[in-house]
Amino acid sequence: MRIQAPEDFSEDNVTVTANVLFVHFANDLAGFINSFMTAKFGVAWLQDLRVSENEYKNFNPKDPAALLKDLARNGGSKLRPALNSKIERGFLKNYYEDLDDLLGERNAWLHRQVQETKSELLDLIATLLRVGKPLNLKIVDDCMELRDLILNPPPLVPVESTTSITEVATEQIEVKTPNEEVEIAEEKTNEVVIEENSAPVPQAQPALLMTGEKHQIGEIVNERLLSHSYVLHLNGEIKDRASEELLSKVNPAAAEKLGALLITRKPNGGRIRITEEGILCAFFGEKWGYLAQVKPEEWFPNHLLSLTTEQ
């Protein structure tokens, strides 16, 4: 295992672990792409690309932000054929949306906007598993082992004991990854389907503000984000990623109106976050931006009562 669970889950240790996860993920994904591109175009494919395509002149495939942005946002990405060769065409749209979610999470961790807790780290692991499993990336094994160590830590060994930590057996368990919709495609021997016309992730459409709203749609939000994340579906349903509860089930009085409002402001749906003050955010371009303001009684029970104090 390349990544060790923190000895204690202080904010700094959790942040370091998250950053190491991003580094290994980018290395693994870049390696997967390099193998495909080398087989198809030769060992000098990246140098040739930097010469022939100006947008790749200074491109570093091991930079998590640059790699995710190119794959998730650039419909004409020269690197997408590698992913398209492994993922079935029917799942490509969802997969690139998952990469865009991961880009947003990377931004939130980098700018220390998240609550650095075990639950937040587990949420990141779930997102990495969604994008790593379809490509059989090595990061999958790291994430599963790290998740098991967090959920089932080995018993503490007394100082006077001679028993080694490595001798303590831990049983591997399978924990359901929220919304695991992407499936691994069978290996294909035919020509790769390249979706050259795949459009970048659409941005929020202009929308009228509700009475009393103080922010513009997409306006940058710098406040810390709570350790809850949600999915806005295209039909306006809002789902808690951790529990998979629907707002329409736990708060039907508010769900229909709020869901309709959010989908007009973020037509492509996707990941949304919330601040302690009840500001709902989505990842617009390069930032977490304003989506709407909700009151505790309009949202999931107990999600806006207080800051997460878990360590």
N, C-alpha and C positions, 0 to 999 in steps of 0.2 A: 504494500500500500504506500503510495507516494505522499499521502496527506495524513497528518496525525490530528486526532481530535484534541482540542485545547485541554490543558490540565485543569483549567478553570474557565468558565464562560464569562469572563470580563468583556467589556465592550471592545477593548483593544485586541484581545485574543480572538474573539469572534470575527472582527474585521480582518485580521491577518489571515485567518483560515479562509474566509470568503475570497479574498484577493488571490490566494494561492489556487483556489478552485478555478477562478477565471483564467489564470495563467496557464494551468494545465489543460483546461478546455481548449483555449486558443491554440496551444501547441498540438494537441491531438487533432483538432479540426484542420489546422494548417497541414499537418502530416498526411491526413486522409486526402485532402485536395491535391497535395504535391504528388502523391502516388498515382492518382488518376491522370493528372496533367502530364506527368513525366512519361507515362505509358502511351499517352495519346500524341504528345507534341515534342517529347525529348527532354533531356535534363536541363536544357537552357530555356525552358518555357517561360519562367518568370522574367528573366533578363530580356527575352524577346518581347514579352508583353509590356514591359516598362518602356521599351523603345517605340513600339508600334501604337500604344494607347496612352495618350497624354495623362488621362485620369489615373493611370497606374504608375506614373513616373516615379513617385516616391512611396509606393504602396509597400507596407510591411504586413504580410499575412499572419504574423504572430502577434500583432497588436489587436487585442480583443475588440476594441471599439471600431477600428478600421475594417477588420474582417467582418464583424457582425453588420456594420452599416452597409458594406458593399453587397453582402448576400441578402439582407432583409429589405433594403430600400432600393436597390438598383436592379430594375427589371431586366436590363441588358448586361448584367454582371457576367464577366468572362469566366468566373469561378463557379457559377451555378451548375454547369454541366456535370461537375463531379457529384454534386448532391442529387441532381436529377437522375443520375445513373443508378442510384440506390433506392430512391423513394418513389413509390408508385405515384403516377400522375395525379390521381384523385386526392392524394394527401399533400401535394406540394403547397397549395395555398395555406393550409393550416400550419404546415411546417415552417414556412417563411414568416408567418405571423408569430409563431413560437420564438423564432430567432429575434424578431423585433421586440418581443416581450423581454428576452434576455438582454438585449441592448439597453432597454429601459432600466432593468435591474442593475446592470453594470454601472449605469450613470448614478443611480440612487446610492449604491455602495461607495462609489468613488467619492461622491460629494457628502458622504456621511449623513444622508437624509433618513436612513432606515434606523429602526430600533435594533441595536446589535445584540440580539438574543438568540437562544437556541431555536425558538420557533421560526425566527426570520431566516436563520441558517438552513433549517429544514425546508423552508419554502424555496430557497435558492436551489437546494439540492433537487427538489422535485422538478424545478424548471430545467435544470441541467440534464436530468434523466430523460425528460421529454425530447430534448434535442440530441442527446447523445446515443440513446438506444437505437434509433433507426439506422445509424451509421456504424454501430458497434464500436464506438470510441472507447478508449481505455478509461476515460473519465467516469464511465458508467460504474466500473468496478470500484473506483475510488469513492464515488458518491454513495454506493450501496453499503460499503464497509463503514464509511464515516457515519452514515445515517444509523446503522445498527449500533455503533459505539455510543452515539448520542442517546438513542432510545433505550439501549440496554447496556449501560456501562458495566465493565467488569468489576467484580467486588474488590474493594480496597484490600491491599495486602499489608498486614501489620509490619511495622518497621523491623521488629525482631525476627520476623519470619524469613526463612531462606528461600521461600517459594518465589520463583520469577513470575513477573507479570505475564510473560509470554507463555507460561505453562497453564494459565487460567483459561479453560475452555469456554467459549461463548457460542451460543447457538444462533445461527443465522436465521432470521425471520424475514418474511416478505411483507412489506407494508405497501398498501395501495397508493400509487402515485395519482394525485388528483387529476381528473380529466385527461387520462392517458389515451389520446385518440389516434396518435400517429402510429402506423404499423410499419414493420420492416418489410421492405419490398424484396421479392425474390430476385436473385441475380439474373440479369438479362444479357444475352449475347448479341442482340440486335442493336441498331444504331440508337444512341441516346437521344431522347426527345428534349430539345432545348426550348424553353418557353421564352423566346426573345421578346414577346409582346406583353409579358407579365408586368403589370404596372406597379410602381412603388406604392407603399402603404399610403392610402389617402389620408389627408389631414382633415381636421374638423372643419365643417362647413360654417359659414357665417350664421350666427343665431342670435335672436333677440334675447337680451338679459331679462330675467324676471325682476319684479319690483323688489327693491332692497338689495339686489346683488351689487357688490362693490368691485368685482373683477371682470375683466374681459375674458372670453373663451380662449383658452390657450395661453393666457398670461402666466409667466413663470411663477412657480410656487417653490419657495426656498425652505419652508417649514419642514420639520421632521415628519416623516411618514410613520404611522402606526404599524404594528406588526400584524396587519391584516391585509390581504390582497384579494381582489375579486375579479371576476370575468363578466364583462358586459357582452351578452349574446346579441345576435342580429335581430332577434325578436323582442329585444328590450328586457329579457330576463337578466337578473343580476345574481351571480352565484359566489358564495364564499369559497375560495379555492381550498381552504384547509378542511372544512367540514362538508363541503359540497351542498350546503343548504341553499335554497333559493329564497330570495327576499319575498317573493310572492307567497311562499308558504309560511314564513315566520312573521311577515308584516304585510299582509295583502292590501290593507287600506292605503299604504303609501306606494307600494311596488309598481302598480300599473302606470300611474301618472309620472313617477320618477323615471321609470324605465323608458317611457316614450320621450321624455325630455332629453335623457342622456344619449339616446340613439340618434336624435336629430343633431346633437352636437358632436358626436363621434360615430359617424355612420358605419364605420368598419368594425365597431365594437373593440374587444380586446381587453387587456389588463387595465384595471383601475386601482387606485390606492386612495387612502384617506388620511387626513391630518387630525390632530387632537381637537382642532376647532371645527371639524366636520366638513372640511374642504375636500371634495372629491377631485382627484387628479388623474390625468391620462398622460402618456408620453407623446408629446408633440415635437416632431423634429429632433432636437437635441436636448430637450428639457422636459421635466414634469410640469404640466401646465394645468390651469384651472379648468374644471369641467362643470361643477355645480356646488352648491352649499346645501348641506342637509343638517337637520336637527336630530338629536338622539332618538326621538320618538318616530322618526321617519326611516330609521336605519335598522341594522341587525341588532337584536337585544344585547346590551352590555358592551358593544364595540366602541362606544364613545363615552363611557363613564369616566375613565381615567387613563393616564399613560400606563403602558405596560411596564411592570416593575420586575419582570422575570430576569434572572441572571443565569 
